[in-house]
Amino acid sequence: MKALVVAAIIAAGISTATPAAAAPRPPAGNPCVVAIRAVFKPYGAAVVNRFVAISYRESRWTQTVKNPRSSAAGCLQVLAGVARNVGARCSQLDAWCSATTSRTLYRRFGFRPWAVR
């Protein structure tokens, strides 16, 4: 299964660069930010802050956003096939689902799935 997820990431044309800039201060109570902070808290502040910045870059902290050119959706823009392949059984348009699916991806691949081209 790991090879299939890596193949999907490569097929999407994703590189391994880091986010270009930090996100602005998020609005209080934003569902994406709340979920990311809770799910990634065990990994430390640096990881939490990086995922908050990635979420801003990917969706502007909007949990219901869909990419019109791919199946990517949600706070962290996880591709539908990748989410299924890592066992996600929930909608990526839900902030908590997006964050927990992203945690699974992070555990397996680090930040590579969200790298900038």
C-alpha positions in Angstrom: 0.0 0.0 0.0 2.9 2.4 0.8 4.2 2.1 -2.8 0.7 2.9 -4.1 0.5 6.1 -2.0 4.0 7.1 -3.0 3.1 6.5 -6.7 0.0 8.7 -6.3 2.1 11.5 -4.7 4.6 11.3 -7.6 1.9 11.1 -10.2 0.5 14.3 -8.8 3.8 16.0 -9.6 4.7 16.9 -6.0 8.2 17.9 -5.1 9.9 18.0 -1.7 10.3 21.8 -1.2 9.1 23.5 2.0 6.3 26.0 2.3 7.4 29.4 1.0 6.2 31.6 3.9 4.5 31.4 7.3 0.8 31.9 7.4 -0.8 35.0 8.9 -2.3 34.7 12.3 -5.4 32.4 12.0 -8.8 33.6 13.2 -9.9 32.3 16.6 -11.8 29.0 16.5 -11.2 28.2 12.8 -12.1 24.5 12.4 -9.0 23.7 10.3 -6.6 25.3 12.7 -8.3 23.8 15.8 -8.2 20.3 14.3 -4.6 20.7 13.2 -3.4 21.9 16.6 -5.1 19.1 18.4 -4.1 16.3 16.0 -0.5 17.4 15.6 0.1 18.6 19.2 2.1 15.4 20.1 4.6 16.3 17.4 5.5 19.6 18.8 5.0 23.3 18.0 7.2 23.3 15.0 5.2 20.6 13.2 1.9 22.2 14.3 2.9 25.6 13.0 4.1 24.1 9.7 0.8 22.3 9.2 -1.1 25.5 10.0 1.0 27.3 7.4 0.4 24.4 4.9 -3.3 24.6 5.5 -3.3 28.3 4.9 -1.4 27.8 1.6 -3.6 24.9 0.5 -7.1 26.1 1.5 -6.9 29.4 3.3 -8.1 27.5 6.3 -11.4 26.6 4.6 -12.4 23.0 5.3 -14.9 22.8 2.4 -12.6 23.8 -0.4 -12.1 21.5 -3.4 -9.4 21.7 -6.0 -11.2 22.1 -9.4 -8.3 20.3 -11.2 -7.9 17.3 -9.0 -9.6 15.3 -6.3 -7.8 17.2 -3.5 -10.2 18.6 -0.9 -10.3 20.0 2.6 -8.0 21.9 4.9 -4.9 20.1 3.8 -6.0 19.2 0.3 -5.5 15.5 0.5 -6.2 13.6 -2.8 -9.2 11.3 -2.6 -7.3 8.2 -3.7 -4.5 8.8 -1.3 -7.0 9.3 1.5 -8.7 5.9 0.7 -5.3 4.2 0.3 -4.3 5.2 3.9 -7.6 4.0 5.3 -9.6 7.3 5.6 -13.3 6.5 5.9 -14.5 10.0 6.3 -15.0 13.1 4.2 -11.9 15.2 3.6 -14.2 18.2 3.7 -14.4 17.7 7.5 -11.5 19.5 9.3 -10.9 16.6 11.8 -10.9 14.0 9.0 -8.5 16.1 6.9 -6.1 16.5 9.9 -6.2 12.8 11.0 -5.7 11.6 7.4 -2.8 14.1 7.1 -1.3 12.8 10.3 -1.2 9.3 8.8 0.5 10.7 5.7 2.9 12.7 7.8 3.9 9.6 9.8 4.6 7.7 6.6 6.1 10.4 4.4 6.9 13.5 6.4 6.0 16.7 4.7 6.5 15.4 1.2 2.8 15.1 0.3 2.4 18.9 0.8 5.6 20.1 -0.9 5.6 23.0 -3.3 6.4 22.3 -6.9 
